Amino acid sequence: MLRVAQSCVEFSYKAASAALFGILLLLAFVVTAPLGYEQHYGFYRYDYLLFYALMIQCGLLYLKLESWAEARVIALFHIMAMGMEIFLTHPAIASWQYPQPAIFKLWTVPLFAGFMYSAVGSFFARSLRLYTVSFKALPKFSHMLTLAVLSYLNFMSKFFIPDIRYVLFGWSIVMFWKTKIRFELQHHTIQLPMLPILSVLAFIIWLAENVSTFYKIWLYPSQVEAWHMVGWGKLGSWYLLLLLSLVLVLKILGIRSSNGDWHLNND
């Protein structure tokens, strides 16, 4: 019983540490809500969130809680996400909007927005190291990258051609059905199927999304007049976005052997 309790404590501590970027960012969404739409000392709420996110990133690197290799892959995901944000918030598309003003922004997207995606990449990168993660029966990277790229493109192409998300869901299930994730707790290796873990993570991000929209970080069209919970359908979007982030992290930070085993590159 004691070992179980110790394992739970260790798991929770490492999970909180891996998600530190996201947790700190989410807390800032709540704390800065009273700033509203008004300018304060020359800047707006979104601008202060940008400064804050930059401080978190610099702090993680300075304290060596995040490596430069991890920061590079997170930055890549950040850039890709900003491109998607700019497209999807364009007035002609208007999938969602950032309702408050900002000085530092690209077209319709405040610059801090990319850091919300960086938090996801940071979680994956730090989790791999903190939990000493490895994978069994991981698909070939060429297959995973094809799925990830098509998922990314589908977020935007679905406005012009048929939405293929259900095809992508089915493909991901077939592709990762045999994939196992292994991590260490209390010097014991635990092995679990990958797909349920991704589903749980998508649900956690969906909860964070509800907190974010409640505090008007961004709003979907149906939330402009009055806030309501984000629809369950967004779980699928987060699932595909998680796949994109995970594939980038695995490709850049680790090594896959010919038999499908993957481990972190410690060089």
C-alpha positions in Angstrom: 0.0 0.0 0.0 2.9 2.4 0.9 4.5 1.7 -2.5 1.3 2.5 -4.3 1.0 5.8 -2.4 4.6 6.6 -3.2 4.1 5.8 -6.9 1.0 8.1 -7.0 3.0 10.9 -5.3 5.9 10.5 -7.7 3.6 10.3 -10.8 1.7 13.5 -9.7 4.9 15.4 -9.0 6.4 14.5 -12.4 3.1 15.3 -14.2 2.9 18.7 -12.5 6.5 19.4 -13.3 6.1 18.3 -17.0 3.0 20.5 -17.3 4.6 23.5 -15.5 4.5 25.8 -18.5 0.8 25.0 -19.1 -0.2 25.3 -15.4 1.6 28.7 -15.0 0.0 30.0 -18.2 -3.5 28.8 -17.2 -3.1 30.5 -13.8 -2.1 33.7 -15.6 -5.4 33.6 -17.6 -7.3 33.6 -14.4 -5.3 36.3 -12.6 -5.2 38.7 -15.5 -8.9 38.5 -16.2 -9.6 41.8 -14.2 -7.4 43.7 -16.7 -10.2 43.4 -19.2 -10.1 45.3 -22.5 -8.4 48.4 -21.0 -4.8 49.5 -21.6 -2.6 49.5 -18.5 0.7 51.3 -18.6 0.8 51.3 -22.3 0.0 47.6 -22.8 -3.0 45.3 -22.9 -3.8 42.0 -21.2 -2.6 39.9 -24.1 0.7 41.8 -24.2 1.3 41.1 -20.5 0.6 37.4 -21.2 3.2 37.5 -23.9 5.8 39.0 -21.5 4.9 36.5 -18.9 5.1 33.5 -21.3 8.6 34.7 -22.4 9.7 34.9 -18.8 8.5 31.3 -18.2 10.4 30.1 -21.2 13.6 31.9 -20.3 13.2 30.7 -16.7 12.9 27.1 -17.7 16.0 27.3 -19.8 18.0 29.2 -17.2 17.1 26.8 -14.4 17.9 23.9 -16.8 14.3 22.6 -16.4 14.2 22.5 -20.2 17.0 21.8 -22.6 17.8 23.8 -25.7 17.0 20.7 -27.8 13.5 20.6 -26.2 13.2 24.4 -26.7 13.9 24.1 -30.5 11.2 21.4 -31.1 8.8 23.5 -29.0 9.6 26.6 -31.1 8.9 24.6 -34.3 5.5 23.6 -33.0 4.9 27.2 -31.9 5.5 28.5 -35.4 3.3 25.9 -37.1 0.5 26.6 -34.6 0.7 30.3 -35.2 0.3 29.7 -39.0 -2.8 27.7 -38.3 -4.1 30.4 -35.9 -3.7 33.2 -38.4 -5.6 31.2 -41.0 -8.4 30.1 -38.7 -9.0 33.5 -37.1 -9.1 35.3 -40.4 -12.5 37.1 -40.7 -13.4 35.0 -43.7 -13.0 31.8 -41.6 -13.6 33.0 -38.1 -13.4 29.6 -36.4 -12.7 31.5 -33.2 -11.6 35.0 -32.2 -9.4 36.9 -29.8 -11.8 39.5 -28.5 -9.4 41.7 -26.6 -6.9 44.2 -28.1 -3.1 43.7 -28.2 -0.1 45.7 -29.4 2.0 42.7 -30.1 0.1 40.6 -32.7 0.2 39.2 -36.2 -3.0 40.2 -38.0 -5.8 38.7 -35.9 -3.6 36.7 -33.5 -1.9 38.1 -30.3 1.7 36.8 -30.1 1.2 35.1 -26.8 -1.2 32.6 -28.5 1.6 30.5 -29.8 2.8 29.8 -26.3 -0.4 27.9 -25.6 0.7 25.4 -28.1 4.3 25.6 -26.8 2.9 24.5 -23.5 1.7 21.3 -25.1 5.1 20.6 -26.8 6.8 21.4 -23.5 4.7 18.9 -21.7 5.6 16.1 -24.1 9.3 17.0 -24.2 9.6 17.2 -20.4 7.5 14.1 -19.8 9.8 12.0 -22.0 12.8 12.9 -19.8 11.1 13.0 -16.4 9.4 9.6 -16.8 12.3 8.0 -18.7 9.7 7.2 -21.5 10.3 4.7 -24.2 7.9 3.2 -26.8 7.3 -0.2 -28.2 6.0 -1.0 -31.6 6.1 2.7 -32.7 5.2 3.1 -36.4 7.7 4.3 -38.9 8.3 8.0 -38.7 7.4 8.4 -42.4 3.9 7.0 -41.6 3.5 9.1 -38.5 4.7 12.3 -40.2 2.2 11.7 -43.1 -0.6 11.4 -40.6 0.6 14.5 -38.7 0.9 16.6 -41.8 -2.5 15.6 -43.1 -4.1 16.3 -39.7 -2.5 19.8 -39.7 -3.6 20.5 -43.3 -7.1 19.2 -42.6 -7.6 21.9 -39.9 -7.6 24.4 -42.7 -8.5 22.5 -45.9 -11.8 21.3 -44.4 -13.3 24.8 -45.3 -12.8 24.1 -49.0 -12.8 20.3 -49.4 -14.5 17.5 -47.4 -13.4 17.1 -43.8 -11.4 13.9 -43.5 -11.0 13.9 -39.7 -12.8 10.6 -39.3 -10.5 9.0 -41.8 -7.6 10.4 -39.8 -9.1 9.1 -36.5 -9.4 5.6 -38.0 -6.0 5.7 -39.5 -4.4 6.8 -36.2 -6.2 3.9 -34.3 -4.9 1.3 -36.8 -1.4 2.9 -36.8 -1.0 3.1 -33.0 -3.1 0.1 -32.0 -0.1 -2.0 -31.0 2.0 0.9 -29.7 2.9 0.8 -26.0 4.4 3.5 -23.9 6.7 2.6 -21.1 7.8 4.8 -18.2 9.4 4.4 -14.9 7.9 4.9 -11.4 9.6 3.8 -8.2 12.3 2.1 -10.3 9.7 -0.1 -11.9 8.8 0.0 -15.6 5.1 0.4 -16.4 3.7 -0.3 -19.8 0.4 1.0 -21.2 -1.3 1.3 -24.6 -0.6 4.7 -26.2 -4.1 5.5 -27.6 -6.0 5.7 -24.2 -3.3 8.0 -22.9 -3.6 10.4 -25.9 -7.4 10.4 -25.3 -7.0 11.3 -21.6 -4.6 14.1 -22.5 -7.0 15.5 -25.1 -9.7 15.5 -22.4 -7.4 17.4 -20.0 -6.6 20.0 -22.7 -10.4 20.3 -23.4 -10.9 21.2 -19.7 -8.2 23.8 -20.0 -9.8 25.1 -23.1 -13.1 25.6 -21.2 -11.2 27.6 -18.5 -9.5 29.7 -21.2 -12.7 30.6 -23.0 -14.5 31.3 -19.7 -11.8 34.0 -19.0 -12.1 35.3 -22.6 -8.6 34.3 -23.7 -10.4 33.3 -27.0 -14.0 32.8 -27.9 -15.8 30.6 -30.4 -18.6 32.3 -32.4 -21.3 30.7 -30.2 -19.7 32.0 -27.0 -19.6 35.7 -28.0 -23.0 36.6 -26.6 -22.9 34.3 -23.6 -20.3 31.7 -22.5 -21.1 28.0 -22.6 -18.9 24.9 -22.4 -16.9 24.0 -25.4 -18.5 21.2 -27.4 -17.3 17.7 -27.1 -16.4 17.7 -30.7 -13.3 19.7 -29.9 -11.9 16.6 -28.2 -11.2 15.2 -31.7 -9.4 18.4 -32.7 -7.1 18.2 -29.7 -6.4 14.6 -30.2 -5.1 15.3 -33.7 -3.2 18.3 -32.6 -1.6 16.2 -29.8 -0.5 13.7 -32.4 1.2 16.4 -34.4 3.0 17.7 -31.4 4.0 14.2 -30.2 5.3 13.1 -33.6 7.5 16.3 -33.9 8.9 15.7 -30.4 9.6 12.0 -31.0 11.2 12.6 -34.3 13.6 15.3 -33.1 14.4 14.2 -29.5 14.6 10.4 -29.9 15.8 7.4 -31.9 13.6 4.7 -33.3 15.1 1.3 -34.0 14.1 -0.9 -37.0 11.9 -3.1 -34.7 9.8 -0.1 -33.6 11.5 0.5 -30.2 12.0 4.2 -29.4 14.1 5.8 -26.7 15.2 9.4 -25.9 18.5 10.5 -27.4 20.7 11.5 -24.4 23.6 12.7 -26.5 
